[in-house]
């Protein structure tokens, strides 16, 4: 099997399990904050991290074992 480099180290591809291949856990660009919605005016990073933690745990409970986050720098 092929090896995969992950944030926690190298694993065998057979260990990936159920995988979401194109996710963005956080996307908060300057363009979005300035032009799309005023809902970003009250951005609370601690609350956002707690929300993401809850969503990611729900995904895990549903059987997701791997998430590929493709968010680039600046988002």
Gaussian input, Z-matrix of N, CA and C with variables (Angstrom, degrees):
# hf/3-21g

backbone

0 1
 N
 C     1     B1
 C     2     B2     1     A1
 N     3     B3     2     A2     1     D1
 C     4     B4     3     A3     2     D2
 C     5     B5     4     A4     3     D3
 N     6     B6     5     A5     4     D4
 C     7     B7     6     A6     5     D5
 C     8     B8     7     A7     6     D6
 N     9     B9     8     A8     7     D7
 C    10    B10     9     A9     8     D8
 C    11    B11    10    A10     9     D9
 N    12    B12    11    A11    10    D10
 C    13    B13    12    A12    11    D11
 C    14    B14    13    A13    12    D12
 N    15    B15    14    A14    13    D13
 C    16    B16    15    A15    14    D14
 C    17    B17    16    A16    15    D15
 N    18    B18    17    A17    16    D16
 C    19    B19    18    A18    17    D17
 C    20    B20    19    A19    18    D18
 N    21    B21    20    A20    19    D19
 C    22    B22    21    A21    20    D20
 C    23    B23    22    A22    21    D21
 N    24    B24    23    A23    22    D22
 C    25    B25    24    A24    23    D23
 C    26    B26    25    A25    24    D24
 N    27    B27    26    A26    25    D25
 C    28    B28    27    A27    26    D26
 C    29    B29    28    A28    27    D27
 N    30    B30    29    A29    28    D28
 C    31    B31    30    A30    29    D29
 C    32    B32    31    A31    30    D30
 N    33    B33    32    A32    31    D31
 C    34    B34    33    A33    32    D32
 C    35    B35    34    A34    33    D33
 N    36    B36    35    A35    34    D34
 C    37    B37    36    A36    35    D35
 C    38    B38    37    A37    36    D36
 N    39    B39    38    A38    37    D37
 C    40    B40    39    A39    38    D38
 C    41    B41    40    A40    39    D39
 N    42    B42    41    A41    40    D40
 C    43    B43    42    A42    41    D41
 C    44    B44    43    A43    42    D42
 N    45    B45    44    A44    43    D43
 C    46    B46    45    A45    44    D44
 C    47    B47    46    A46    45    D45
 N    48    B48    47    A47    46    D46
 C    49    B49    48    A48    47    D47
 C    50    B50    49    A49    48    D48
 N    51    B51    50    A50    49    D49
 C    52    B52    51    A51    50    D50
 C    53    B53    52    A52    51    D51
 N    54    B54    53    A53    52    D52
 C    55    B55    54    A54    53    D53
 C    56    B56    55    A55    54    D54
 N    57    B57    56    A56    55    D55
 C    58    B58    57    A57    56    D56
 C    59    B59    58    A58    57    D57
 N    60    B60    59    A59    58    D58
 C    61    B61    60    A60    59    D59
 C    62    B62    61    A61    60    D60
 N    63    B63    62    A62    61    D61
 C    64    B64    63    A63    62    D62
 C    65    B65    64    A64    63    D63
 N    66    B66    65    A65    64    D64
 C    67    B67    66    A66    65    D65
 C    68    B68    67    A67    66    D66
 N    69    B69    68    A68    67    D67
 C    70    B70    69    A69    68    D68
 C    71    B71    70    A70    69    D69
 N    72    B72    71    A71    70    D70
 C    73    B73    72    A72    71    D71
 C    74    B74    73    A73    72    D72
 N    75    B75    74    A74    73    D73
 C    76    B76    75    A75    74    D74
 C    77    B77    76    A76    75    D75
 N    78    B78    77    A77    76    D76
 C    79    B79    78    A78    77    D77
 C    80    B80    79    A79    78    D78
 N    81    B81    80    A80    79    D79
 C    82    B82    81    A81    80    D80
 C    83    B83    82    A82    81    D81
 N    84    B84    83    A83    82    D82
 C    85    B85    84    A84    83    D83
 C    86    B86    85    A85    84    D84
 N    87    B87    86    A86    85    D85
 C    88    B88    87    A87    86    D86
 C    89    B89    88    A88    87    D87
 N    90    B90    89    A89    88    D88
 C    91    B91    90    A90    89    D89
 C    92    B92    91    A91    90    D90
 N    93    B93    92    A92    91    D91
 C    94    B94    93    A93    92    D92
 C    95    B95    94    A94    93    D93
 N    96    B96    95    A95    94    D94
 C    97    B97    96    A96    95    D95
 C    98    B98    97    A97    96    D96
 N    99    B99    98    A98    97    D97
 C   100   B100    99    A99    98    D98
 C   101   B101   100   A100    99    D99
 N   102   B102   101   A101   100   D100
 C   103   B103   102   A102   101   D101
 C   104   B104   103   A103   102   D102
 N   105   B105   104   A104   103   D103
 C   106   B106   105   A105   104   D104
 C   107   B107   106   A106   105   D105
 N   108   B108   107   A107   106   D106
 C   109   B109   108   A108   107   D107
 C   110   B110   109   A109   108   D108
 N   111   B111   110   A110   109   D109
 C   112   B112   111   A111   110   D110
 C   113   B113   112   A112   111   D111
 N   114   B114   113   A113   112   D112
 C   115   B115   114   A114   113   D113
 C   116   B116   115   A115   114   D114
 N   117   B117   116   A116   115   D115
 C   118   B118   117   A117   116   D116
 C   119   B119   118   A118   117   D117
 N   120   B120   119   A119   118   D118
 C   121   B121   120   A120   119   D119
 C   122   B122   121   A121   120   D120
 N   123   B123   122   A122   121   D121
 C   124   B124   123   A123   122   D122
 C   125   B125   124   A124   123   D123
 N   126   B126   125   A125   124   D124
 C   127   B127   126   A126   125   D125
 C   128   B128   127   A127   126   D126
 N   129   B129   128   A128   127   D127
 C   130   B130   129   A129   128   D128
 C   131   B131   130   A130   129   D129
 N   132   B132   131   A131   130   D130
 C   133   B133   132   A132   131   D131
 C   134   B134   133   A133   132   D132
 N   135   B135   134   A134   133   D133
 C   136   B136   135   A135   134   D134
 C   137   B137   136   A136   135   D135
 N   138   B138   137   A137   136   D136
 C   139   B139   138   A138   137   D137
 C   140   B140   139   A139   138   D138
 N   141   B141   140   A140   139   D139
 C   142   B142   141   A141   140   D140
 C   143   B143   142   A142   141   D141
 N   144   B144   143   A143   142   D142
 C   145   B145   144   A144   143   D143
 C   146   B146   145   A145   144   D144
 N   147   B147   146   A146   145   D145
 C   148   B148   147   A147   146   D146
 C   149   B149   148   A148   147   D147
 N   150   B150   149   A149   148   D148
 C   151   B151   150   A150   149   D149
 C   152   B152   151   A151   150   D150
 N   153   B153   152   A152   151   D151
 C   154   B154   153   A153   152   D152
 C   155   B155   154   A154   153   D153
 N   156   B156   155   A155   154   D154
 C   157   B157   156   A156   155   D155
 C   158   B158   157   A157   156   D156
 N   159   B159   158   A158   157   D157
 C   160   B160   159   A159   158   D158
 C   161   B161   160   A160   159   D159
 N   162   B162   161   A161   160   D160
 C   163   B163   162   A162   161   D161
 C   164   B164   163   A163   162   D162
 N   165   B165   164   A164   163   D163
 C   166   B166   165   A165   164   D164
 C   167   B167   166   A166   165   D165
 N   168   B168   167   A167   166   D166
 C   169   B169   168   A168   167   D167
 C   170   B170   169   A169   168   D168
 N   171   B171   170   A170   169   D169
 C   172   B172   171   A171   170   D170
 C   173   B173   172   A172   171   D171
 N   174   B174   173   A173   172   D172
 C   175   B175   174   A174   173   D173
 C   176   B176   175   A175   174   D174
 N   177   B177   176   A176   175   D175
 C   178   B178   177   A177   176   D176
 C   179   B179   178   A178   177   D177
 N   180   B180   179   A179   178   D178
 C   181   B181   180   A180   179   D179
 C   182   B182   181   A181   180   D180
 N   183   B183   182   A182   181   D181
 C   184   B184   183   A183   182   D182
 C   185   B185   184   A184   183   D183
 N   186   B186   185   A185   184   D184
 C   187   B187   186   A186   185   D185
 C   188   B188   187   A187   186   D186
 N   189   B189   188   A188   187   D187
 C   190   B190   189   A189   188   D188
 C   191   B191   190   A190   189   D189
 N   192   B192   191   A191   190   D190
 C   193   B193   192   A192   191   D191
 C   194   B194   193   A193   192   D192
 N   195   B195   194   A194   193   D193
 C   196   B196   195   A195   194   D194
 C   197   B197   196   A196   195   D195
 N   198   B198   197   A197   196   D196
 C   199   B199   198   A198   197   D197
 C   200   B200   199   A199   198   D198
 N   201   B201   200   A200   199   D199
 C   202   B202   201   A201   200   D200
 C   203   B203   202   A202   201   D201
 N   204   B204   203   A203   202   D202
 C   205   B205   204   A204   203   D203
 C   206   B206   205   A205   204   D204
 N   207   B207   206   A206   205   D205
 C   208   B208   207   A207   206   D206
 C   209   B209   208   A208   207   D207
 N   210   B210   209   A209   208   D208
 C   211   B211   210   A210   209   D209
 C   212   B212   211   A211   210   D210
 N   213   B213   212   A212   211   D211
 C   214   B214   213   A213   212   D212
 C   215   B215   214   A214   213   D213
 N   216   B216   215   A215   214   D214
 C   217   B217   216   A216   215   D215
 C   218   B218   217   A217   216   D216
 N   219   B219   218   A218   217   D217
 C   220   B220   219   A219   218   D218
 C   221   B221   220   A220   219   D219
 N   222   B222   221   A221   220   D220
 C   223   B223   222   A222   221   D221
 C   224   B224   223   A223   222   D222

   B1=1.4513
   B2=1.5345
   B3=1.2876
   B4=1.4582
   B5=1.5243
   B6=1.3180
   B7=1.4567
   B8=1.5234
   B9=1.3110
   B10=1.4588
   B11=1.5280
   B12=1.3349
   B13=1.4596
   B14=1.5257
   B15=1.3240
   B16=1.4651
   B17=1.5202
   B18=1.2990
   B19=1.4576
   B20=1.5251
   B21=1.3271
   B22=1.4657
   B23=1.5237
   B24=1.3271
   B25=1.4581
   B26=1.5176
   B27=1.3049
   B28=1.4594
   B29=1.5249
   B30=1.3446
   B31=1.4602
   B32=1.5197
   B33=1.3096
   B34=1.4519
   B35=1.5281
   B36=1.3117
   B37=1.4707
   B38=1.5249
   B39=1.3141
   B40=1.4686
   B41=1.5230
   B42=1.3268
   B43=1.4613
   B44=1.5223
   B45=1.3289
   B46=1.4654
   B47=1.5233
   B48=1.3052
   B49=1.4578
   B50=1.5281
   B51=1.3213
   B52=1.4698
   B53=1.5227
   B54=1.3507
   B55=1.4592
   B56=1.5203
   B57=1.3332
   B58=1.4641
   B59=1.5228
   B60=1.3372
   B61=1.4639
   B62=1.5267
   B63=1.3279
   B64=1.4679
   B65=1.5193
   B66=1.3033
   B67=1.4615
   B68=1.5246
   B69=1.3272
   B70=1.4646
   B71=1.5271
   B72=1.3274
   B73=1.4619
   B74=1.5238
   B75=1.3236
   B76=1.4686
   B77=1.5158
   B78=1.3347
   B79=1.4520
   B80=1.5206
   B81=1.3054
   B82=1.4631
   B83=1.5194
   B84=1.3140
   B85=1.4572
   B86=1.5261
   B87=1.3044
   B88=1.4627
   B89=1.5207
   B90=1.3356
   B91=1.4567
   B92=1.5243
   B93=1.3337
   B94=1.4619
   B95=1.5190
   B96=1.3130
   B97=1.4652
   B98=1.5173
   B99=1.3390
   B100=1.4594
   B101=1.5285
   B102=1.3304
   B103=1.4599
   B104=1.5203
   B105=1.3038
   B106=1.4571
   B107=1.5117
   B108=1.3013
   B109=1.4505
   B110=1.5189
   B111=1.3163
   B112=1.4610
   B113=1.5282
   B114=1.3393
   B115=1.4677
   B116=1.5167
   B117=1.3220
   B118=1.4627
   B119=1.5202
   B120=1.3280
   B121=1.4630
   B122=1.5220
   B123=1.3175
   B124=1.4626
   B125=1.5369
   B126=1.3450
   B127=1.4634
   B128=1.5170
   B129=1.3042
   B130=1.4628
   B131=1.5265
   B132=1.3227
   B133=1.4619
   B134=1.5257
   B135=1.3160
   B136=1.4688
   B137=1.5243
   B138=1.3279
   B139=1.4743
   B140=1.5249
   B141=1.3354
   B142=1.4626
   B143=1.5277
   B144=1.3246
   B145=1.4639
   B146=1.5267
   B147=1.3205
   B148=1.4688
   B149=1.5248
   B150=1.3358
   B151=1.4729
   B152=1.5257
   B153=1.3375
   B154=1.4692
   B155=1.5179
   B156=1.3150
   B157=1.4594
   B158=1.5249
   B159=1.3201
   B160=1.4603
   B161=1.5172
   B162=1.3384
   B163=1.4719
   B164=1.5187
   B165=1.3236
   B166=1.4672
   B167=1.5212
   B168=1.3138
   B169=1.4653
   B170=1.5273
   B171=1.3382
   B172=1.4734
   B173=1.5240
   B174=1.3201
   B175=1.4673
   B176=1.5235
   B177=1.3141
   B178=1.4701
   B179=1.5260
   B180=1.3252
   B181=1.4647
   B182=1.5253
   B183=1.3406
   B184=1.4647
   B185=1.5255
   B186=1.3395
   B187=1.4586
   B188=1.5120
   B189=1.3330
   B190=1.4589
   B191=1.5213
   B192=1.3300
   B193=1.4639
   B194=1.5222
   B195=1.3328
   B196=1.4605
   B197=1.5179
   B198=1.3252
   B199=1.4628
   B200=1.5214
   B201=1.3293
   B202=1.4554
   B203=1.5187
   B204=1.3451
   B205=1.4677
   B206=1.5144
   B207=1.3112
   B208=1.4647
   B209=1.5226
   B210=1.3192
   B211=1.4545
   B212=1.5218
   B213=1.3297
   B214=1.4627
   B215=1.5186
   B216=1.3248
   B217=1.4612
   B218=1.5254
   B219=1.3080
   B220=1.4606
   B221=1.5071
   B222=1.3091
   B223=1.4706
   B224=1.5047
   A1=110.40
   A2=115.69
   A3=121.30
   A4=110.33
   A5=115.61
   A6=119.47
   A7=109.49
   A8=115.32
   A9=123.12
   A10=107.72
   A11=116.52
   A12=120.50
   A13=108.49
   A14=116.50
   A15=121.90
   A16=109.58
   A17=115.91
   A18=120.60
   A19=111.70
   A20=116.81
   A21=120.63
   A22=112.94
   A23=116.84
   A24=120.21
   A25=112.26
   A26=116.33
   A27=122.38
   A28=110.16
   A29=115.65
   A30=121.21
   A31=109.30
   A32=116.17
   A33=121.85
   A34=107.92
   A35=117.09
   A36=120.32
   A37=112.53
   A38=117.57
   A39=119.73
   A40=112.07
   A41=117.64
   A42=121.84
   A43=113.57
   A44=118.33
   A45=120.94
   A46=113.01
   A47=117.85
   A48=120.66
   A49=111.38
   A50=115.88
   A51=122.10
   A52=108.24
   A53=115.81
   A54=120.08
   A55=111.88
   A56=116.16
   A57=122.36
   A58=105.69
   A59=116.60
   A60=122.15
   A61=116.42
   A62=118.89
   A63=118.60
   A64=108.47
   A65=115.40
   A66=120.43
   A67=110.84
   A68=114.79
   A69=123.06
   A70=105.85
   A71=116.91
   A72=119.33
   A73=109.43
   A74=117.19
   A75=121.90
   A76=109.36
   A77=116.16
   A78=122.02
   A79=106.19
   A80=115.91
   A81=121.27
   A82=107.48
   A83=116.04
   A84=120.30
   A85=110.13
   A86=115.89
   A87=121.26
   A88=110.21
   A89=116.92
   A90=120.50
   A91=111.40
   A92=116.25
   A93=120.00
   A94=110.38
   A95=116.68
   A96=120.27
   A97=111.55
   A98=117.35
   A99=120.97
   A100=114.61
   A101=117.92
   A102=119.15
   A103=116.37
   A104=119.02
   A105=119.15
   A106=112.83
   A107=118.35
   A108=118.47
   A109=111.79
   A110=115.49
   A111=120.06
   A112=111.13
   A113=118.16
   A114=119.67
   A115=112.13
   A116=117.67
   A117=120.92
   A118=112.16
   A119=117.26
   A120=120.39
   A121=112.03
   A122=116.55
   A123=119.55
   A124=111.43
   A125=117.60
   A126=122.76
   A127=109.59
   A128=115.32
   A129=122.42
   A130=106.99
   A131=116.29
   A132=120.15
   A133=111.96
   A134=117.76
   A135=119.84
   A136=111.36
   A137=116.39
   A138=120.38
   A139=110.33
   A140=116.61
   A141=120.63
   A142=110.86
   A143=117.48
   A144=120.87
   A145=109.67
   A146=116.91
   A147=120.23
   A148=110.87
   A149=117.00
   A150=120.51
   A151=110.81
   A152=116.32
   A153=120.54
   A154=110.36
   A155=116.99
   A156=120.78
   A157=110.27
   A158=116.85
   A159=120.48
   A160=112.46
   A161=116.52
   A162=120.52
   A163=111.12
   A164=116.38
   A165=119.68
   A166=111.43
   A167=117.05
   A168=119.83
   A169=111.52
   A170=117.24
   A171=120.41
   A172=110.06
   A173=116.94
   A174=120.50
   A175=109.66
   A176=117.11
   A177=121.33
   A178=110.41
   A179=116.22
   A180=121.06
   A181=110.88
   A182=116.56
   A183=121.73
   A184=112.15
   A185=117.75
   A186=120.50
   A187=116.17
   A188=118.36
   A189=120.22
   A190=108.75
   A191=115.47
   A192=120.26
   A193=112.73
   A194=116.52
   A195=120.78
   A196=109.62
   A197=115.68
   A198=121.95
   A199=107.97
   A200=116.33
   A201=121.82
   A202=106.49
   A203=116.02
   A204=121.36
   A205=107.87
   A206=117.14
   A207=121.79
   A208=112.45
   A209=116.69
   A210=120.66
   A211=109.49
   A212=115.51
   A213=120.89
   A214=112.07
   A215=115.86
   A216=121.00
   A217=109.59
   A218=116.20
   A219=121.56
   A220=113.50
   A221=117.53
   A222=119.33
   A223=109.48
   D1=158.67
   D2=178.12
   D3=-80.60
   D4=154.40
   D5=175.29
   D6=-98.24
   D7=150.31
   D8=-178.29
   D9=-124.00
   D10=131.10
   D11=174.33
   D12=-85.35
   D13=123.54
   D14=179.64
   D15=-119.32
   D16=172.21
   D17=178.43
   D18=-63.53
   D19=-23.06
   D20=-179.65
   D21=-103.81
   D22=4.94
   D23=178.24
   D24=127.98
   D25=-178.51
   D26=-178.48
   D27=-84.22
   D28=134.81
   D29=177.35
   D30=-132.37
   D31=163.57
   D32=173.40
   D33=-76.41
   D34=142.01
   D35=-177.67
   D36=-59.42
   D37=-24.07
   D38=178.81
   D39=-69.59
   D40=-12.45
   D41=-179.91
   D42=-89.43
   D43=-3.83
   D44=-176.36
   D45=-65.97
   D46=-36.81
   D47=-177.62
   D48=65.61
   D49=-157.35
   D50=178.35
   D51=-61.87
   D52=124.80
   D53=-171.02
   D54=-127.56
   D55=132.79
   D56=169.39
   D57=-95.88
   D58=116.93
   D59=-166.12
   D60=-88.90
   D61=-13.48
   D62=-176.17
   D63=-149.21
   D64=84.96
   D65=-176.44
   D66=-121.27
   D67=158.30
   D68=174.65
   D69=-132.10
   D70=101.61
   D71=-179.28
   D72=-66.39
   D73=-41.55
   D74=175.32
   D75=-133.51
   D76=136.64
   D77=170.06
   D78=-139.80
   D79=111.59
   D80=179.62
   D81=-144.68
   D82=87.04
   D83=-178.73
   D84=-93.90
   D85=160.66
   D86=176.49
   D87=-59.34
   D88=-40.31
   D89=179.94
   D90=-61.05
   D91=-42.08
   D92=178.59
   D93=-64.77
   D94=-47.26
   D95=-178.65
   D96=-60.32
   D97=-38.33
   D98=-174.26
   D99=-87.13
   D100=-25.67
   D101=-168.70
   D102=-123.55
   D103=-18.52
   D104=-170.17
   D105=-102.73
   D106=-46.81
   D107=-171.31
   D108=-153.41
   D109=142.39
   D110=176.24
   D111=-81.05
   D112=-5.67
   D113=179.80
   D114=-64.89
   D115=-16.14
   D116=178.16
   D117=-82.05
   D118=-8.76
   D119=-178.26
   D120=-60.92
   D121=-30.72
   D122=-178.40
   D123=-106.10
   D124=33.06
   D125=-179.64
   D126=-53.85
   D127=124.83
   D128=177.59
   D129=-124.62
   D130=105.13
   D131=-174.19
   D132=-60.18
   D133=-41.28
   D134=-179.78
   D135=-61.82
   D136=-41.62
   D137=178.28
   D138=-66.51
   D139=-41.12
   D140=-179.65
   D141=-63.84
   D142=-41.04
   D143=178.80
   D144=-65.38
   D145=-42.12
   D146=178.19
   D147=-62.75
   D148=-41.64
   D149=177.43
   D150=-62.34
   D151=-46.57
   D152=179.86
   D153=-61.42
   D154=-40.71
   D155=178.08
   D156=-58.80
   D157=-43.20
   D158=177.92
   D159=-63.36
   D160=-44.49
   D161=-179.80
   D162=-65.41
   D163=-41.85
   D164=179.89
   D165=-66.95
   D166=-36.25
   D167=175.80
   D168=-66.63
   D169=-36.54
   D170=175.56
   D171=-63.38
   D172=-41.71
   D173=178.00
   D174=-61.81
   D175=-42.96
   D176=179.06
   D177=-61.21
   D178=-44.04
   D179=178.74
   D180=-61.47
   D181=-32.47
   D182=179.64
   D183=-80.89
   D184=-1.62
   D185=175.54
   D186=109.73
   D187=-2.03
   D188=178.84
   D189=-74.59
   D190=128.86
   D191=-179.60
   D192=-110.39
   D193=-22.55
   D194=-176.72
   D195=-137.94
   D196=138.75
   D197=175.03
   D198=-126.36
   D199=128.25
   D200=174.64
   D201=-99.47
   D202=107.47
   D203=179.30
   D204=-93.62
   D205=115.86
   D206=-175.17
   D207=-103.27
   D208=19.57
   D209=179.67
   D210=-67.34
   D211=127.72
   D212=179.74
   D213=-88.29
   D214=169.61
   D215=176.26
   D216=-58.41
   D217=143.21
   D218=177.60
   D219=91.84
   D220=-1.65
   D221=177.88
   D222=-110.39

